[in-house]
Amino acid sequence: MTGFLGHDVVMVSSEPKKRILRLASSSPRQGDADSPAWPYDVDFVLNEGGLWTIGLSEGVGHGAAGRVVSVEEALQTRSLAHIVKAEGSWLVPYLRRLQAGGRVTEEELVEDYLSRHGRLPRATA
């Protein structure tokens, strides 16, 4: 990229690199009184140190809200309810394995998602 006065500009970020996998999303359906349903999503976030955190989000556009939680917090009642609403119950065994100190790879999550949904999950880096 060329910056002010034609000098080359190198963008350096101190942010750690992450991979984000969207592994659960609620199906589009109607809520009460024909109002649109409120979507729920679950992301597994892998940082460059190999640690997973869990992104929980809901809503659309400027009305959306979300948070990133630890694996331990993802297994608490409030977060589990969100995961179930996002149709992500199949993710709970992976969370339990991580909580117990086990290893979960991106490859096995993607393979399981593909076998369940017939397509690859949305992934961002």
For each residue, the residues with C-beta under 8 A, 3 or more apart:
1: 8 9 10 11
2: 6 7 8 9
3: 6 7 8 9
4: 7
5:
6: 2 3
7: 2 3 4
8: 1 2 3
9: 1 2 3
10: 1
11: 1
12:
13:
14:
15:
16: 47 48 49
17: 47 48 125
18: 45 46 47 48 125
19: 45 46 106 123 124 125
20: 43 44 45 46 55 123 124 125
21: 43 44 45 46 106 109 110 113 121 122 123
22: 25 41 42 43 121 122 123
23: 42 43 44 88 91 109 113 121
24: 40 41 42 83 86 87 88 90 91
25: 22 39 40 41 42 86 87
26: 29 37 38 39 40 41 85 86 87
27: 87
28: 37 39
29: 26 37
30: 34 35 36 37
31: 34 35 36 37 38
32: 35
33:
34: 30 31
35: 30 31 32
36: 30 31 60
37: 26 28 29 30 31
38: 26 31 58 59 60
39: 25 26 28 58 59 60
40: 24 25 26 56 57 58 82 85 86
41: 22 24 25 26 55 56 57 58 66 86
42: 22 23 24 25 54 55 56 82 83 86 88 91
43: 20 21 22 23 54 55 56 57
44: 20 21 23 52 54 55 91 94 109
45: 18 19 20 21 52 53 54 55 68
46: 18 19 20 21 50 51 52 106
47: 16 17 18 50 51 52 53
48: 16 17 18
49: 16
50: 46 47
51: 46 47
52: 44 45 46 47 71 98 104
53: 45 47 68 69 70 71
54: 42 43 44 45 68 69 70 71 73 74 79 95
55: 20 41 42 43 44 45 66 67 68
56: 40 41 42 43 66 67 68 69 74 79 82 83 86
57: 40 41 43 64 65 66 67
58: 38 39 40 41 64 65 66 82 85
59: 38 39 63 64 65
60: 36 38 39 63 64
61: 64
62:
63: 59 60
64: 57 58 59 60 61
65: 57 58 59
66: 41 55 56 57 58
67: 55 56 57
68: 45 53 54 55 56
69: 53 54 56 73 74 79
70: 53 54 73 74
71: 52 53 54 74 75 95 98 99
72: 75 76 99
73: 54 69 70 76 79
74: 54 56 69 70 71 79 80 83 95
75: 71 72 79 80 92 95 96 99
76: 72 73 79 80
77: 80 81
78: 81 82
79: 54 56 69 73 74 75 76 82 83
80: 74 75 76 77 83 84 92
81: 77 78 84 85
82: 40 42 56 58 78 79 85 86
83: 24 42 56 74 79 80 86 88 89 91 92
84: 80 81 87 88 89
85: 26 40 58 81 82
86: 24 25 26 40 41 42 56 82 83
87: 24 25 26 27 84
88: 23 24 42 83 84 91 92
89: 83 84 92
90: 24 93 112 116
91: 23 24 42 44 83 88 94 95
92: 75 80 83 88 89 95 96
93: 90 96 97
94: 44 91 97 98 104 109
95: 54 71 74 75 91 92 98 99
96: 75 92 93 99 100
97: 93 94 100 102 103 104
98: 52 71 94 95 101 102 104
99: 71 72 75 95 96
100: 96 97
101: 98
102: 97 98
103: 97
104: 52 94 97 98 108 109
105: 108 109
106: 19 21 46 109 110
107: 110 111
108: 104 105 111 112
109: 21 23 44 94 104 105 106 112 113 121
110: 21 106 107 113 114 120 121 123
111: 107 108 114 115
112: 90 108 109 115 116
113: 21 23 109 110 116 117 120 121
114: 110 111 117 118 119 120 121
115: 111 112
116: 90 112 113
117: 113 114 121
118: 114
119: 114
120: 110 113 114 123
121: 21 22 23 109 110 113 114 117
122: 21 22
123: 19 20 21 22 110 120
124: 19 20
125: 17 18 19 20
